[in-house]
Amino acid sequence: MGYKAGSFDVIVVGAGHAGVEAALAAARMGCSTLLLTINLDMIAYMPCNPSIGGPAKGHVVREIDALGGEMGRNIDKTYIQMRMLNTGKGPAVHALRAQADKFLYQHEMKKTIEETDNLVLRQGMVESLLVENGVCNGVVTKTGAEYDAKAVVLTTGTYLRGKIIIGDLQYESGPNNMQPSVELSHHLRELGLELVRFKTGTPPRVHGSTIDYSQTEIQPGDDVPRAFSYETTEFRVEDQLPCWLTYTSEDTHTIINSNLHRAPMFSGVIEGTGPRYCPSIEDKIVRFSDKPRHQLFLEPEGRNTEEVYVQGLSTSMPEEVQLDILKSIPGLENVKMMRPGYAIEYDSVVPSQLWPTLETKQVQGLYTAGQLNGTSGYEEAAGQGLLAGINAACKVQGHDPIILDRSQAYIGVMIDDLVTKGTNEPYRLLTSRAEYRLLLRHDNADMRLTEIGHEIGLIPDERFARFEVKKAQIEVEKERLLATKIGPTPEVQQMLREVGSKELDNGIDLYSLLKRPEVSYARVVELFPAEIDVPADVAEQVEIQIKYEGYIRKQLQDVERLKKMEQKRLPQNLDYLNIHGLAMEARQKLDKVKPLSIGQASRISGVTPADISVLLVYLETYNKVAK
């Protein structure tokens, strides 16, 4: 027997990394919001590696922060180590990565949620949705509580019909032996949503005091201040904890090869499709049999625990085999295993069933985000959760949705990939997926997205004012460099010789001098300082914008061509199956995805340039008739 438990503008189901961002966004935008989770003690839990960021993923965290999300602020408060990766390469692939105190990360996020206005946090398992005439009006929990809502966001992660696998052992479970969500999965199928079976995995955890670190290589954090959030002003450089690098051995490979018949990956026990870019150790040994060893990173899970995560050793081998594997690794000969690794299978929504707003096409007012949409990774989940929460709030408030395009954000690249192309394996965001990655840098996320965050109410006026000052400072300094003319003085020539750059024959402005690859902004201002101190983040933007001006201009020209295609909107009632001239594959794919524009249509797998030409001619005729 059910009972009426309350009414909200937005209900978010699941409090992982997608759910917390969705709930906080909706509440901060002024919507009464309910966040329901199976276990209040597992909010923003990290069931896999205890880290945030890395290539492409770190960019997403910066974008979340620039839009007004929480992940960047939370990791800045709770990290135990911070490192900038790829510093020897260009700025497009610089990526910040933080080791998290995973327990403190959870507690801080829970505290933030509890202190947020308009947001109610409750424990409960949602088993069905209230749907009438194709519109989602609320949820029903296992205890019979019925909550009404104007929009619902599902962020159930790997819990839908979750099944843990360790060797021959299989049992229904969410991550880390949590309750799985079984009935909701069945209910989504009943509503007409297509689900697929995916799989991911995690490595064993070991007791830190049983590791012989003398046989490993230390991996310290950076000794310069770093932060994900543009709001962070306090930095912790001194008290970072190191990670440690070791490798598999010949014995490791022998143990794995001799036990492949017991590996669920190879015995046929695992049915779900696993992630290409995060394979299990047994998969790596088989696929890369020519490699004598594989890197493993020993990562502490927090300041107040001895648990250490063995990154690179994801496995679902039997428990006793896992222990043998661990003891074959240099530095782990006497190690004590605290938790075994496991594989987990789960149901995932086919993401081509979603609009770019992350609202489902089958059920109005129902949004999905995170691993439920077929992605892997905390950052990918958080980015989707933020946009789903924003768009749920926009729908409730009668505002236009926020759709980020591929030239604006990695979040836009990811969502466009998902809803346009779908995915047949757990999707991981990579820098190579972005055509305009020189525009989508780690350093300029605020330049790209802060105005949007302010317009929708997630960036407060005070922060936006600071952002406007920063923009103005960048332009002032660029103008100063352009206006300052210098000649081949002894000091200038000496500096050019020191950096290995050609000496001057004639006068030049500082702007042009800085374009030289060998000449840094720091060396320029040593000789020709500004009258007012230039903040480090302003100096960084000045240098990158000037040095890469030509490349940036070219990418902006490409973006303008893209926008022309995106501006050719496609009516949602087009009957693609009856457009003669389109190939049959194109008709079927277009009918399934229902693209919003010619640009999106052109990115659908199986739709050729010839099909786009037919579609353009048809659209022109259609619009004339409509007028």
N, C-alpha and C positions, 0 to 999 in steps of 0.2 A: 504494500500500500504506500503510494507516494504522498508527499506533502510539499506545499509551496514554501520554498526556503528563502526566496528573495528575488529581486529584480535589479538588473544592472544594464548599463549601456554596452559594455564589452566583457565577455568572459574569456579568459585564457586558460587552456587545459594543458598542464605540464609546466614545471618550474625549472627546467634546465636552462641552458644558455639562450635558447630561442625564446622560451616562455618568459623569462625575467625581463628581457628587453621589450617584448611585446606588451607586457603588463605595465611596465614603467612608462613606456611611450604613451599608451592610451590614457593612463591616469594623469600624466603630466600635461596632456593636451586637454584635460578637463572632463574626461569621461569617467563616470562611476565604473570601476573595474573590479572584477573578481578574478583572483588567481587561484586555481585549484591544482593541487599536486598530491600524488600518492603518499608522499612522506615529507613532512615539513623539515626533517633533518637532512634532506638531500637536495636542497635548493642550490642551483648552480654547481652541482657536483661534477667533478672531473673523473669519470670512470676509467679513462685511459691516461695519456701522458699528462703530468702535472705542469703544463706550460701553456703559454698564450703567445701567438705571433709566429714569425718566420716568414719566408717568401710568400708573397700574395696575402697570406693570412694576417700578417702584421699590418699590411695596407688596409685590410678590412677593419681591423680594430681602430685604426686612426680615422677611418671614414665613419664608423659608428660614433666615435667621440665627436667628430666634426658636426654630425647631425644632432647630437644631444643625447646619445645613448650612454650606457653605464660601464661597459666592459673595460674601457681604457682607464677610467678612474679607479675601478675596483682592483685591477691588477697593479696599478701604480701604488696602491696602499698595501698590497699583500705579497709583492714579489720577494724572492730570496736571491735572485740574480737577474741581471739585465745585460743583453749583448746586442750590438748592431752587426748583422750578418752582411756579407758581400761588400764590405767597405772598399775592397780592391777593384770593384767594378763601378759602372756608372750609377748615377742616382736613381734611375728607373727601377733598379733591382735591390737597392738598399732595403734591408728588412730588419725590424726590431723584433727580438724574441725575449721573453721573460720566463724564468722558472718561477712557478707559483708555490706559495704555501697553500696547498689545496684546501686545507681545513679552514684557514683564516679567510681564504677567498670566499668560501661558502658562507661563513659567519658574517662577513662584511656585507655581502650581497643580501642576505636575509635581513640584516639590520636596516639597510637602505630601503628595502621593500616595506618593512614594518613601519618605517617613519615617513613614507610617502603618502600625501593626501590623495583622496579618491580611490585608494587601493586597499582592498580587503584580501587577506591571505587565509586560505582554509585548506585543511587536509581532506581529501576525498578522491575516490576513483570514479571517473566519468565512464558510464557504460553505454549511453546512447544520447542522441541529440533530439531536440524537439524541432521537427521539421513539418511545415504545413504549406502546401501549394508551392513546393520547391524553394521555400525560404526557411533558413535556420532561425529559430526563435528562442533557443536555450539548450540546456543540458540536463541530464538526469544521472545522479550518482548511484553507486551500489547500495547505499543506505536508503534510497528512495527520495532523496532531496531533489526537488525540481527548481532550477534557477532559470528565470527568464532573461533574455538578452536581445539586444538589437544586432549584435554581431558576435561571432564566436571564432576564436583562434585556436587551432589544434597544434600543439608542439610536443608530441608524445615521444619523440626520440626513438630509441630502440626498444621501447616497451611493448609495442603492438605484437601480440603473440610471440613474445620473446622466448627464446630457447637457448640455454647455455649448453655447450658441448665441451667436454674434457675427455679425450680418449673415447672409450666406449660409453661413457656416462653422458646421458642427456636428460635435462629436466626443464620444465617451463619456468622462466625467470626473466626479470629485467636485468640490467647491468648490476654487477656486484651483489647478486642474490636478492635483489629487490623483487616485489610482486610484479608480474607481467600484467599487461592490459589485454585481455582476451576478448571480452564481449564487444568492446568498442570497435575492434578490427572487423568482427562479423557484421556489426551494424553499418560500418562504412561501405562494405560490399553490398549490403541490402539497399543502400541509398544510390547504388550505381557507380561508385568510385572503383576504378581499377587499381588493384594493389599488386605489388611484386615482392619477392622474397630476396632480401639482401643479407649480407653477413659481414661482421667485423670481428676484431679480436683484440686481445690485450696480453702483455707479457706478465711473467711472474714478478712478484715483489719480494725483495730479500732484506734481511736484517743488516743495517749499515755497519754495526760493530763487528760483523763476521767477515767483512771485506778486507783484503790485503791491498790497500791503496798504493803501496810501494810498487806494485806491478802494473799500475795504470798511469795514464797521463792526465794531469790536472787541466781542467777547462774553466778558468776563472771568468768572472764577469768583467765588463768594461770599467775602467777607472775614470771615466768621464760621466757626468750626469746624463741620464737618459729617461724618457718618459713616453708613454703612449698618449696620455691626455694632454691637450693644449692648456688645460687648467692647472695641471700639476706644477707646483712651485717648490715643493720640498723634495729633495733627492737623497737617496741612501746609497752612497758609494762604498762606504767603509765596511759595512756588516754583511756583505754578500756571501753566500755559500757557494763553493765550487761544485761543478759536476766533474765526472771522471770518464776518461775514454779507455776502453779495452777492446779486444777483438775475439771472435770465435777462433778456435784452434782446429788442427787436423782431427783431434779426438772428437771435437764437437760435431764435425761433419760425419765422422764415422758412426757416432751414436745415432744421429738423425737418419742417415741412410739405412742403417740396419733396423730401424723401427718405423720405416715409412708405411709398412703394412698395418701399423696401429694408429696412423695419423688420419684423423677424420677428413682432412683435406684430400687424401688420396684413396681412402677406403670407400668413399661414396656416402658417408654419413652426412656430410654437409651438403645441403641442397642450394642454399642461398649463394648469390654472386658476391664475391669479396672485392675489396678495394685494390685497384691496380697499383696505386702508388704507396700502399702500406702493406706489403705482403707479409705473410708469416715467415718465420725463420726457416721452416721446412720447405716452403715454396721457394725461398731465395736460394737455398742450398741446391735444390733440383734444377731451377731455371738458370742459375749462374754457377754451374758445376766447375767451371774453369777457374773460379776465384778461390784462392787458398784461404781467405779469411774475410769476415764481414765486421764492420764497425758496430760497437755497442756502447751506448752512453749510460752511465750510472747517475741517475738524477734523484736527489733527495726530494721527498714528498712534502716536507715542511720543516719548520724549526723545532717543533716539539714532538717529533716522531723519529724512530730509527728506520722506518720503511723507506726503501730505495727502489725506484722504478728502473727496470732494465730495458731501456729504449732500444729497439731493433731486434728484440727477442720475442715478438708476439708469437704465440703458439697455442695449439689446442691438443698437443700431445698428452698422453697419460701422465698423471702426476709424478709417478716415479721416474719416468723418462725425462720429465722437465728437470727434476733434481739432478739426474746424471748429466744432463746438458749443462746446467749451471756450474757444476763442479769441474767441468772440462775447460772452463774459461779462465784465462790468466787473471789472478786476483780474487777469484771466487771459489777456489779449491775447497775451502772450509766453510762456505757460506751456508746460512740457514734460510730456507725459503719460508716466507710468511704467508703468501697467497699464491696459488698456482695461476698460470695464465689460462685463458679460455677463449673460445669462439662464441659469438652470440648471433643467432639468426633472428630476423624480425621482419615485419611487414612494412612496406613503404608505399606511399602514393605515387603513381605515375605522374610526374610533374607537368606533362603536356596537357593535363586536365585543368590547369590553372591559368587564369589571366595574369598578365604582368604585375597586377596588384597583389598576387598570391591568393585571391579569392577563387574558389572552385567554380568551374563553369556549370556543374550540375546543380549546386545548391547555393543560392544567393545568401550573402551574409556569413558564409563559412569560409574561413581562411586557414591555410596550413603553412607551417614553417619548420625549418630545421631538418634533422635527419629523417623525419617523416616524409620529406620531399625528395629523399634519395641522396642527400649530401653526406659528407663525412667531415668531422672537425667542429670544435667549439665555435670558432670564429665564423665559419660559414653559417652555422645555425644562428648565431647572434645577429648577424647581418640580416638574414631573412626575417628573424623574429622582430627586429626593429621596424622593418618596412611593413610587415604584416600588421603589427600593432598600430603604426601610423595610419595605414590605409583603412583598418577597421574603424579607427576614431574618425577619420575623414568621412567615411560612409555614414556613420551615426550622426555626424554634425552637418551633413549635406555639403561638404567641401569636395573639390576635385582631388582625386588620388595623387599620390607621389609615385612616379615611375622614373627611376634613374636609367639613363641610357648608357650605352657601352663606352661613351667618351667621357662620362661624368664620374664613374666609380667602378671599382671592382665588384661591388655589390650589384651594380647594374649589369655587368658582364655575366655574373653568376646567375642572376634571376632570368636574364634573357636566354642564356644557355639552357636552363632547366625547362622553361615554359615553351621555348621554340624548338629545341632539339630533343628534349627529354634526356634520359640517361639509362643505360643498361647495366650500370655498375655504380657503386657509391662514388659520388662526384666529389672531386677535390679541386679547389681553386688553385690555378697555377698562373704565374706571370705570363706564360706563353699563350694563355687563352685570351689575353687582352691585346687587341690590335693597336691601341693607343696608349701603351704602357709608359711612354715618355711623358704623357699628360697625367697619368694616374700614379704619381709618385707618392712615396711615404711622406715626404716633406710638405706637400701642398694640399693635403686632404682638406684643410680648413679653407683654402682659397676656392676649392671646388664646391664645398657643401655647406659651409657655415650659414650662408644666406638662406638656404632652404630650411635648415634647422631653426633659424630665427623666425622665418615666415610662418612655420607651423606651430611655434610656441615651445619648442624644446631647447632653444638657446636663449637664455635670459638677456635682457637689454644690456646689462653691465658687461657681460662677456662679449656681446656683439659690438659694443662700443670699443672694447680693446682690440677686437679684430679689425675694425675700421681704421684705428690708429696704425696698426701694423701694415695694412695695405697702403696707407698714405706714406708711411716711412719708406717702404720699398720704392715707391715711385719717386720720392724726393731724392733718395740716394742714387737711383739710376740716372736721374736728371743731372745730379752733381757730377757723376762720372762722365756723362756725355759732354757736359759744359767745360770740364777741366782739361785744358790743353797742356801738354808737356813736351819738352824737347829732349835731345840726346845729351843730357847732363851726365857728369861722371857718376853721380849716385844712381841714376836710372840705368846706365850702361852696366854698372857693377852688379846691380840686382839681376839684370837680364842674363849676365854671364853666370851668376850663381845658380840660376834655375835652368840653365841650358837653353835659353831662348835667344833668337837673333837680336843683335843690337840694333838700335834705331838709326836710320839714316836721316829722317826728317821728324818734324813734330807729329804728335798723335794725341787723340783724346784718351782718357783713362778707360772709357767704355770699350773702345776698340782694343786697347792693350789687354784688358781682362779677357777678351775672347781667345787669346792665345792659350793653348792647352797647358803650357808650363807655368803660366802666371796665375797665382792664386789671389783671391781678394785680400787675404791677410797681408801678402807682400805689397800689394798696391797701397793699402791704407797705412802701412808702416812709413812709406815715403810721403803719402798725400792723405792724411787723416781727415775725416769729416769734422766739422766744428762741434757737432753734438755726437755723443757716443751712439753707435749703431748696434742695437741688440743682436745677439747671435742668430736668432731665428730670422731676423730681417736680412742680415748679411748672407745667410745661407740662400734665401730666395733670390737676392740680388745676383749672387754669383751664378746660380743655376740658370736663372732666366737669361742672363747675358751670354754665358758660355754655350748654351744649347738653343739659342734664339732661332737659328736657321732650321734645326730639326723640329723644334716646337711649332714654328710657322708652317712647315710642311704637313705636320700631323693635324694642325687646325684646319688646313685646306681640305684634308681628307674628311675631317669631321663635318665640314660644311656640305660636302657631297653626300655624306650619310644622312644629314638632316633633311636634305631635299627628298630623299627616298622615304624617310620617316614621316614627312609632312603629307605624303600621299596616303591619306587614311582609307582604310577598307571598311565598308559597312559590315556590321555583324550579322546581317541577314542574307549575305551572299550565298547562293546555292552553287558551291564550287563543283559539285558532282555533275552539274548540267552546263558547265562552261565549256563549249566545244573549242577544240584547239589545245587545251591543256592535256598533258600526258596523264594517263590514268593514275600513276603513282602520285603525281602532283595534286590531282583532284582529291585523292584520299587523304594525303598529308595535310593539305590546306583545310579540308573539311574537319579534320581532327583538331588541328591547332587553332583555327580561326584567328589568323594574325590580325593585328590592329592596323598594320601599315604595310606598304610595299616593301619597306626596308626589312621588317620582321619576316615577311613572306620569303624574301630572298635568302634568308639564313636557315630556312627549313631544309633539312637533309632530304634530298630527292627532288627538290624544286630547282629546275635548271634555269639559266638565263633566258632560254627560249620560252619557258613557261611564264617568266616575269614579263616578257614582251607581250605575250598574249593577254596577260592579266592587266597590263597598262592600257592596252587598246580597249579591252572590255570595260575597264573602270571609266575611261573617258566617255564611252557610250552610255554607261549606266548613269553617270553624273548628269549628262545632257538630258536624259529621259526624266531623271529625278527633278531637274529644274523646271 
